[in-house]
Amino acid sequence: MSRYARQFAAAASAYDNASPPEPDDRDPSDAVAAIADRDIANWNVGEVYEDLYGEGQVAGALDRLMCGTRAQFGDERVLQNLRRRLLALESDVEREMAS
């Protein structure tokens, strides 16, 4: 076995035997899970879905925006509401990660 092959085998063995890294306490997915659990417990989930669904207008407005087609009346309001909800969710995640 060549020197490089031995070094590679030793490195591979050390990698395989290493313990997995500790999860970061500030992991956004953990914060999202905590927020979701809290919203479910407080029966707030419907409000989030209503805001994100936007009575079916959000998907159409996003589609028109992304495809570059002409906007329809009300698209700006719907997209501003969606942006407001997403910024609120981002703020909630940041706050949860900080606590």
C-alpha positions, 0 to 999 in steps of 0.5 A, spaced: 500 500 500 502 506 498 504 512 502 498 516 499 493 510 500 495 509 507 494 516 509 487 516 505 485 510 509 487 513 515 483 520 514 477 516 511 477 511 518 478 518 522 472 521 518 468 515 519 469 514 527 468 522 528 462 523 532 457 528 528 457 535 530 453 538 535 447 541 532 447 549 533 442 552 538 441 557 533 438 553 527 433 556 524 429 549 522 429 548 530 426 555 531 421 554 525 419 548 529 418 551 535 414 557 532 409 552 529 408 548 535 406 554 539 402 556 533 398 550 533 397 550 541 394 557 540 390 555 534 393 560 530 395 556 524 389 558 520 391 565 520 397 564 517 394 559 512 389 565 510 394 570 510 399 566 505 393 563 501 390 570 500 383 567 498 387 564 492 389 571 489 396 570 492 398 564 487 396 568 481 399 574 483 406 571 484 405 567 477 404 573 473 410 577 477 414 571 476 412 570 468 413 577 467 405 578 465 401 584 466 399 585 473 391 585 475 388 589 479 389 588 487 396 584 485 400 589 489 395 589 495 396 581 495 403 581 494 404 586 500 400 582 504 404 576 503 411 580 504 408 583 510 406 576 513 413 573 511 417 578 514 413 577 520 415 570 520 422 572 519 422 576 525 419 571 529 424 566 527 430 571 529 426 572 536 426 565 537 433 563 535 435 569 540 432 566 546 
